[in-house]
Amino acid sequence: MPALTPAVSRPRSVRPVTPHPDRFEAAAPRDGADAAADNREIAQLKAEITELQHAKEAAEAANEAKTRYLVSVSHEIRSPLNTIYGYAQLLERDDTFPGVEAGAVIRRSAEHLTNLVEGLLEISRIEGGVIRVRSDDVEIRRLLGHIVEMFHMQAASKGLDLRLIIKDHLPDCVRTDEKKLRQILINLVSNAVKYTPEGKVTITVRYRSQVADIDVSDTGIGIAAIDLDRVFEPFERGGSQEARLQPGIGLGLSITRVLAQVLGGDIAVTSTPNVGSSFRLRVMLPAATRAVNDAASGDRIIGYLGQRRTALVIDDDASQTVILHSLLRPLGFTVHTAANGLDGLALAARHRPDIVLLDIQMPGMNGWEVAERLRAAHGTAIRIVMASANAHEFRSGGDGDSSHDAFITKPIDLDALVALIGGQLDLQWERAEPVVAQMQAQPLLPLPSAAEPFLQRLNHLAKVGHIRGIADALDEFGTTIPAAAPIIAVLKGHLNDLDLRSFAKTLDDAKI
């Protein structure tokens, strides 16, 4: 094969070009008007360049914030999921593992996930400029009590005193958007507990002339004056190193302020570093005339009076039908289940249920279509409740024009569902007599001095919220000191109710 010889480029001869004298003319001097126009064009060009630079910087900042956000959300989701997954595996592996502790931890983790998802949905709605405001009859005392209960264990694990103080007469029922008010309160109390290493968190409620002032104050790390406005910005937590070390995605207060404004209210904050903070929600909560549903009183419901009622659950998720079947049947309901719309319609025609709990997203016929056919076939004789994870399709119903009577979003708060069913069917609930109240009515005898170490140990375990440790310590207490049986029975009642505040008070009142 012949060797390859590289090609060599030869220089070209270039002929000089002489400009024709008629092709160019000398620039004529410009007058003042032309110069001013040029200056305006230059200034406008500079302004456009500056605007583009700012837009570029804003886009880069938004991308950086979105990256931080996605990383934080991933962590926030994985933490409670890991807890749920871990406790579920423990329950599968160990038959003796205490179900009360596992249930409490799993429920708290699930509530955390639910609140996170609700926050994400609110962000989506806010960005889309579509925020629907509902008008619900809200049992405000029950809602406040539930918020305290939700964070009671978390506060107790840090040794914090979490209190609810209602200063003025508060109506039993007010009218507002329950989900938005609930989300506001959850965000405020969650932050207060999170950023308070010791001391107390106090929720103080004042009510005058249909306006509620809800103050959430703490003895936490506080906020510097320069950061008081920044903490309401997305992804901001202020400049404090202690605040930055806390878990979270930095959106809670931003969402909270928007939701408060959507409800016609606002949030103000006062704070002193290393002393504490106070977030004050001021919002119109007009009193509602509806009587409080007796399902919300907090006592355990065991059934209802009157004729037996029939419920039909239509959901393609078998786990959901099992949950609802397990909830309703012990209360005295006859329960039928269907995995799709056609089977559900056939069961409704055969059994004439009093109430239907209906999912939206199902194979074949969706829930809205099923609801329309149920209403056309049976009229208002059947109450139809949409029970769905499709929160974006929320429609309150019950207005005479809709094919359904109510809507409840998944994950379902079972107490709220029972209250909803009771309201739809006008049920009168039967309740179990409180066992703890019976025990506390009996005088507790003085304890021997040998009980003192057990009381101290129980007090410590209650402060850190170690449920399983408390259960083991109570068993050991009862075995070692049989005379302590009455107080142990009371303490176990508090433990079963996860009421560590009453648990600690009973310990303080113990006589030695």
Phi, psi and omega in degrees: 000129180294147179292147180274127180257124180296140178288142180248126179277133180263140178294139177274151174276130183252125180270125180296143181250128180255123180299140177287136184297336180273354186280333182237144176236151177293138181294129179283144177299138183268145179278181184295323181295318179295319179297321179294321178296319178298318180297321179294319179297319179295316180297318179295319179297317178298319179296320179294320178297317179296318179297317178296322178296317178297319178297320178298315180296320179296318179296318179295319178296321179295319178296319178296317179296320180295321178297313178300320181298312181296320178297316181294318179297319178302317179293317182297323180285319184292327183297305178293327177298320178297321178296313180298313181298316181295314181292326177297319178293322178298319179296324178289325185278327189233109180293338183269356181296130187296120181293330181296314180296313181299316180299319181295316181293315181297319180296316179298318180295319179295321178296322178298315178298317180300315180296322178296315179296318178300320178297318178298319179296321179296320178301315180299316181293320181295314179297324179280354180070020181237102177233116180271135177253120180268162175238095183254152168275112189249124174282091194295322179294320178295319179298314179298318179297322180293323178298316178298316180298321182300321185256005183298314182294318180297318178293317181297325181295337178260002182076022181271149175264111181258119186232148172242123181237120177254110189281316186248175176295122181248129180301153176293328185222133178234168181246120177192184175274105188298316183298319182289318178297318178299316181296320177301310183295319179299314181298317182292314181290322178301314179297318181299315180292319184298317187262017178242104181285333179202160179108237186208160172233127185235129174255113182248126183244126174239147185216117177217136173052048177070007181246131179256133170250112181246112184253123176251106184244154181215171176248042187269206188287342178076175182228133177294151183302324182292341184258000186298326177274326183297327185295345178269358178275148179301137176068012181254142174230008184089181185268357182292131178295323179298321180293321182292336181281346181282147178292158179137173184245002174072028180244348187304308184288328177298312178295320183300315180294318179299315181297320179298318179292324176299324179278003179086012180245198178200168180233134175238154181226139168233144185200152174228124180305136178066010177241315179147177182226159177221117176254124186245117175263125176240118186210147177284123177229081182296141180294139177256152184270349183295139178289148179293131177293131185289356175285349185262006186288343177101341177286152183289126180274133180241356181167195180214160182271157176095190184295154180292140180250154182244132178242142176241124178253121179243109184201134181280350178269112185298326181296325178292319180293325178296317180299311183291323176298315181292334178281313191275323184298315178298340179277355177107007179276145165274123189242128172243147181231149177219147183263356178205171186295318182297314177297322179297318179296321179294318178294322179296320179293327184279320190250350179049066182293156175280328182215144179238128174257116197233124174282160180265306186273105180220156177295143181078238182286127180277173186298323180296320178294320178297317180299318180297320181288325176297316181293321180294325184277326189239354180066213182273005179295334178253129175273133185242120180243120175282123179238096192216155173276354179282071184297331181291346178261016185302130171220125188298324180074184178070017183260004181089339179258334182277156179277354179238166185255338182198166182220131175228134186267147174273149358292142189272129169283113187297324177297318179294323179294317178299317178297320179296315179298318178300320178291320180293323183258002179055053183270151172250115189279148169260141186233150175283144177289130183301121181290320183296321179298321177297317182293318182291337179291336180277136180295136178269128182285152176301143181268152176290161182298335180294346180279346185303313179299324180293319179296319179295318180296317179296321179297318178296315181296324178293323181294324180269355177073030182274091187296312182295321178297322179296315181300316179295319181294322178295319178298316179294321178301312181294324180291320184282321184233088181303331181294345181273006185306315181300314182289328178296322178298318179294315181296321178294326176297316177297320181295318179297328178273000184055036180258081184287339177293311177294326177301311181294322180294320178298321176298317180297327182276353182300138183259133177233000000 
